[in-house]
């Protein structure tokens, strides 16, 4: 009996050990399976996150935000040297600027197009095929380049730009007459960049109009300046905040323009300009500057101002930009951007053409 009892106990013990071993194997198998499932899920989740990140980056690159900037103008457009200085304005960006080579329309559909522009006076041809965005609502763009007459070397790159430009020539300088001749020969629009007295008292250059002059003196100065650089399509003011704030003096200037079939472009060197009021009183159409392009001498800054003006053109139908011949960055940038602007749906015109469409 004792032998049988001992055999039975051993069998029970062996069975228990076998059961424990099976349980251990089952638990181990379950743990391994859970680990495999968790690792697989983590890898899948990482792949999904990577896909989302790539998608968001692509959308950001193809649809950069339109940048809005606020320009606070100095009452006097002071300049570092006679006739060659840039206007002093303070720019406060409202949002982060887009990439320096990006022009941002507000409503777009991506497509590839080819554009060819040929200069009227040279064999220069720009052929460009780009992936760009066509603007749904077109706008008219006018580019005015001030301060011609100081330096023919600085002027030359602007004359080679294929497309319409309005170039304002200062009177009484060594190269004034020759600059005007070359501009006309290049097929660009010539206007008189008429010097006028500023509030700050900075010397505006020869052939200037000063406060206290009577109507006959003003007309004589304008006639002499036009005889030097003419024929011209119109004129705009160089400096001149003190004069453009004087409605009576501006009425004399605008009347002279009307009598000689010239237009007037208000450079708006002061926010208190009386030019619009004088034009309304006389029933004369004028143009007004919207954006100074080269307040700062960098590509990024000029592109920021350009984008700001493009947004204004889309809202209002047109935008008038002013730059300067002494800006080394401006001419290459405009030569690069003109074909892109046309592909996007903007119309490039002279200031005279713009006034004629109003």
WOFEN-V126199 format. One record per residue. N is the residue number from 1. RES is the residue in three letters. SS is DSSP state (2 for helix, 1 for strand, 0 for the rest). PHI is phi as a letter, one per 20 degrees, with the letter a starting at -180 (999 if undefined). Layout:
<<N/RES/SS/PHI> <N/RES/SS/PHI>>
//
This chain:
<<1/UNK/0/999> <2/UNK/2/f> <3/UNK/2/f> <4/UNK/2/f> <5/UNK/2/f> <6/UNK/2/f> <7/UNK/2/f> <8/UNK/2/f> <9/UNK/2/f> <10/UNK/2/f> <11/UNK/2/f> <12/UNK/2/f> <13/UNK/2/f> <14/UNK/2/f> <15/UNK/2/f> <16/UNK/2/f> <17/UNK/2/f> <18/UNK/2/f> <19/UNK/2/f> <20/UNK/2/f> <21/UNK/2/f> <22/UNK/2/f> <23/UNK/2/f> <24/UNK/2/f> <25/UNK/2/f> <26/UNK/2/f> <27/UNK/2/f> <28/UNK/2/f> <29/UNK/2/f> <30/UNK/2/f> <31/UNK/2/f> <32/UNK/2/f> <33/UNK/2/f> <34/UNK/2/f> <35/UNK/2/f> <36/UNK/2/f> <37/UNK/2/f> <38/UNK/2/f> <39/UNK/2/f> <40/UNK/2/f> <41/UNK/2/f> <42/UNK/2/f> <43/UNK/2/f> <44/UNK/2/f> <45/UNK/2/f> <46/UNK/2/f> <47/UNK/2/f> <48/UNK/2/f> <49/UNK/2/f> <50/UNK/2/f> <51/UNK/2/f> <52/UNK/2/f> <53/UNK/2/f> <54/UNK/2/f> <55/UNK/2/f> <56/UNK/2/f> <57/UNK/2/f> <58/UNK/2/f> <59/UNK/2/f> <60/UNK/2/f> <61/UNK/2/f> <62/UNK/2/e> <63/UNK/0/c> <64/UNK/0/f> <65/UNK/0/f> <66/UNK/0/f> <67/UNK/0/e> <68/UNK/0/d> <69/UNK/1/c> <70/UNK/1/d> <71/UNK/1/d> <72/UNK/1/d> <73/UNK/1/e> <74/UNK/0/e> <75/UNK/0/g> <76/UNK/0/d> <77/UNK/0/e> <78/UNK/0/f> <79/UNK/0/c> <80/UNK/0/f> <81/UNK/0/b> <82/UNK/0/g> <83/UNK/0/m> <84/UNK/0/c> <85/UNK/0/f> <86/UNK/0/e> <87/UNK/0/f> <88/UNK/0/e> <89/UNK/1/c> <90/UNK/1/d> <91/UNK/1/d> <92/UNK/1/d> <93/UNK/1/f> <94/UNK/0/e> <95/UNK/0/c> <96/UNK/0/f> <97/UNK/0/f> <98/UNK/0/f> <99/UNK/0/g> <100/UNK/0/f> <101/UNK/0/d> <102/UNK/0/d> <103/UNK/0/d> <104/UNK/0/d> <105/UNK/0/f> <106/UNK/0/e> <107/UNK/0/c> <108/UNK/1/b> <109/UNK/1/b> <110/UNK/1/f> <111/UNK/1/a> <112/UNK/1/d> <113/UNK/1/c> <114/UNK/1/d> <115/UNK/1/c> <116/UNK/1/c> <117/UNK/1/c> <118/UNK/1/d> <119/UNK/0/f> <120/UNK/0/f> <121/UNK/0/d> <122/UNK/0/c> <123/UNK/0/e> <124/UNK/0/f> <125/UNK/1/c> <126/UNK/1/d> <127/UNK/1/d> <128/UNK/1/c> <129/UNK/1/d> <130/UNK/1/c> <131/UNK/1/e> <132/UNK/1/b> <133/UNK/1/d> <134/UNK/1/e> <135/UNK/1/f> <136/UNK/0/f> <137/UNK/0/d> <138/UNK/0/f> <139/UNK/0/c> <140/UNK/1/e> <141/UNK/1/d> <142/UNK/1/c> <143/UNK/1/d> <144/UNK/1/d> <145/UNK/1/d> <146/UNK/1/e> <147/UNK/1/m> <148/UNK/1/f> <149/UNK/0/o> <150/UNK/0/f> <151/UNK/0/b> <152/UNK/2/f> <153/UNK/2/f> <154/UNK/2/f> <155/UNK/2/f> <156/UNK/2/g> <157/UNK/2/f> <158/UNK/2/f> <159/UNK/2/f> <160/UNK/0/e> <161/UNK/0/f> <162/UNK/0/f> <163/UNK/0/p> <164/UNK/0/f> <165/UNK/0/c> <166/UNK/1/d> <167/UNK/1/d> <168/UNK/1/e> <169/UNK/1/d> <170/UNK/0/f> <171/UNK/0/e> <172/UNK/0/m> <173/UNK/0/d> <174/UNK/0/g> <175/UNK/0/d> <176/UNK/2/g> <177/UNK/2/f> <178/UNK/2/f> <179/UNK/2/f> <180/UNK/2/f> <181/UNK/2/f> <182/UNK/2/f> <183/UNK/2/f> <184/UNK/2/f> <185/UNK/2/f> <186/UNK/0/f> <187/UNK/0/n> <188/UNK/0/e> <189/UNK/1/e> <190/UNK/1/d> <191/UNK/1/c> <192/UNK/1/e> <193/UNK/1/e> <194/UNK/1/f> <195/UNK/1/f> <196/UNK/1/b> <197/UNK/0/f> <198/UNK/0/d> <199/UNK/0/f> <200/UNK/0/f> <201/UNK/0/n> <202/UNK/0/f> <203/UNK/0/f> <204/UNK/0/e> <205/UNK/0/o> <206/UNK/0/f> <207/UNK/0/m> <208/UNK/0/e> <209/UNK/1/d> <210/UNK/0/d> <211/UNK/0/f> <212/UNK/0/n> <213/UNK/0/f> <214/UNK/0/e> <215/UNK/2/f> <216/UNK/2/f> <217/UNK/2/f> <218/UNK/2/f> <219/UNK/2/f> <220/UNK/2/f> <221/UNK/2/f> <222/UNK/2/f> <223/UNK/2/f> <224/UNK/2/f> <225/UNK/2/f> <226/UNK/2/f> <227/UNK/2/f> <228/UNK/2/f> <229/UNK/2/d> <230/UNK/0/f> <231/UNK/0/f> <232/UNK/0/c> <233/UNK/0/e> <234/UNK/1/a> <235/UNK/1/b> <236/UNK/1/c> <237/UNK/1/e> <238/UNK/1/d> <239/UNK/1/l> <240/UNK/0/n> <241/UNK/2/f> <242/UNK/2/f> <243/UNK/2/f> <244/UNK/2/f> <245/UNK/0/e> <246/UNK/0/e> <247/UNK/2/f> <248/UNK/2/f> <249/UNK/2/f> <250/UNK/2/f> <251/UNK/2/f> <252/UNK/2/f> <253/UNK/2/f> <254/UNK/2/f> <255/UNK/2/f> <256/UNK/2/f> <257/UNK/2/f> <258/UNK/2/f> <259/UNK/2/f> <260/UNK/0/d> <261/UNK/0/l> <262/UNK/0/d> <263/UNK/1/e> <264/UNK/1/c> <265/UNK/1/d> <266/UNK/1/e> <267/UNK/0/f> <268/UNK/0/l> <269/UNK/0/e> <270/UNK/0/b> <271/UNK/0/f> <272/UNK/0/e> <273/UNK/0/g> <274/UNK/0/d> <275/UNK/2/f> <276/UNK/2/g> <277/UNK/2/f> <278/UNK/2/f> <279/UNK/2/f> <280/UNK/2/f> <281/UNK/2/f> <282/UNK/2/e> <283/UNK/0/m> <284/UNK/0/d> <285/UNK/0/e> <286/UNK/0/c> <287/UNK/1/d> <288/UNK/1/c> <289/UNK/0/f> <290/UNK/0/d> <291/UNK/1/b> <292/UNK/1/e> <293/UNK/0/e> <294/UNK/0/d> <295/UNK/0/g> <296/UNK/0/c> <297/UNK/0/e> <298/UNK/0/b> <299/UNK/2/f> <300/UNK/2/f> <301/UNK/2/f> <302/UNK/2/f> <303/UNK/2/f> <304/UNK/2/f> <305/UNK/2/f> <306/UNK/2/f> <307/UNK/2/f> <308/UNK/2/f> <309/UNK/2/f> <310/UNK/2/f> <311/UNK/2/f> <312/UNK/2/f> <313/UNK/2/f> <314/UNK/2/f> <315/UNK/2/f> <316/UNK/2/d> <317/UNK/0/n> <318/UNK/1/a> <319/UNK/1/b> <320/UNK/1/d> <321/UNK/1/d> <322/UNK/1/c> <323/UNK/1/c> <324/UNK/1/c> <325/UNK/0/f> <326/UNK/0/f> <327/UNK/0/e> <328/UNK/0/f> <329/UNK/0/e> <330/UNK/2/f> <331/UNK/2/f> <332/UNK/2/f> <333/UNK/2/f> <334/UNK/2/f> <335/UNK/2/f> <336/UNK/2/f> <337/UNK/2/e> <338/UNK/2/g> <339/UNK/2/f> <340/UNK/2/f> <341/UNK/2/f> <342/UNK/2/f> <343/UNK/2/f> <344/UNK/0/f> <345/UNK/0/o> <346/UNK/0/f> <347/UNK/1/d> <348/UNK/1/e> <349/UNK/1/c> <350/UNK/0/e> <351/UNK/2/f> <352/UNK/2/f> <353/UNK/2/f> <354/UNK/2/f> <355/UNK/2/f> <356/UNK/2/f> <357/UNK/2/e> <358/UNK/0/e>>
//
